């Protein structure tokens, strides 16, 4: 009985948790859009390096889904980054973000 109750609680908690950070698919899509990549064949070594760096930055920063959505909608990068930084100032108030510099 205790095991069943614990399982139900765990399932309820898992259903309530949503990942806010962008994952690999979102970061790849974002990088492709930012660099105008329509398919893998367009990725020559120099462009591939830029795209890979943007994907890495997206995953390691981590970008939140709001930033990814803003950039995907074609908003100016600086506007999206400022909104992102405003959402995260409580955690990093003393340090400016290195995004897009």
C-alpha positions in Angstrom: 0.0 0.0 0.0 2.8 2.4 0.9 4.6 1.6 -2.4 1.4 2.4 -4.4 1.0 5.7 -2.6 4.6 6.7 -3.2 4.3 5.8 -6.8 1.1 7.9 -7.2 2.8 10.9 -5.5 5.9 10.5 -7.8 3.7 10.4 -10.9 1.8 13.4 -9.8 5.0 15.4 -9.2 6.5 14.3 -12.5 3.4 15.4 -14.4 3.6 18.8 -12.7 7.3 19.4 -13.6 8.0 20.9 -16.9 11.4 21.4 -18.3 11.9 25.2 -18.9 15.2 25.0 -20.6 15.4 24.3 -24.3 16.6 20.9 -25.3 18.8 19.7 -28.2 16.0 19.7 -30.8 14.9 23.3 -30.0 18.5 24.5 -29.9 19.3 22.9 -33.2 16.2 24.4 -34.8 17.0 27.8 -33.4 20.6 27.7 -34.6 19.6 26.6 -38.1 17.0 29.5 -38.3 19.5 32.1 -37.0 22.1 31.1 -39.6 19.6 30.4 -42.5 20.3 26.7 -42.7 17.6 24.8 -44.5 19.2 21.4 -44.6 22.4 19.6 -43.5 24.0 19.9 -46.9 24.3 23.7 -46.4 26.7 23.2 -43.4 30.2 23.8 -44.7 32.9 23.6 -42.1 32.9 27.3 -41.1 29.1 27.5 -40.9 28.9 24.2 -39.1 31.3 25.5 -36.5 29.1 28.6 -35.9 26.0 26.5 -35.7 27.5 24.0 -33.3 28.8 26.9 -31.1 25.3 28.4 -31.0 23.8 25.0 -30.1 26.3 24.5 -27.4 25.6 28.0 -26.0 21.9 27.4 -26.1 22.3 24.1 -24.1 24.9 25.4 -21.6 23.5 28.8 -20.8 20.7 27.4 -20.8 18.3 29.3 -22.9 14.8 29.1 -21.7 11.9 28.3 -24.0 10.8 32.0 -24.0 14.1 33.1 -25.5 14.0 30.4 -28.1 10.4 31.3 -29.0 11.3 35.0 -29.2 14.2 34.4 -31.5 12.3 31.9 -33.7 9.5 34.5 -34.2 12.1 36.8 -35.9 12.4 39.3 -33.1 15.7 41.2 -32.9 18.3 39.2 -31.0 19.1 42.1 -28.6 15.4 42.5 -27.6 15.1 38.8 -26.9 18.4 38.6 -25.0 17.4 41.6 -22.8 14.1 40.0 -22.0 15.9 36.8 -21.2 18.4 38.6 -18.9 15.6 40.4 -17.2 13.9 37.1 -16.3 17.2 35.8 -14.9 18.6 38.8 -13.1 17.8 37.4 -9.6 20.2 34.5 -10.2 22.9 36.5 -11.8 22.3 40.1 -10.9 26.0 41.1 -10.5 27.3 39.4 -13.7 26.3 40.6 -17.2 25.4 37.9 -19.6 27.9 36.9 -22.4 25.1 36.1 -24.8 25.4 37.4 -28.4 28.5 39.5 -27.7 
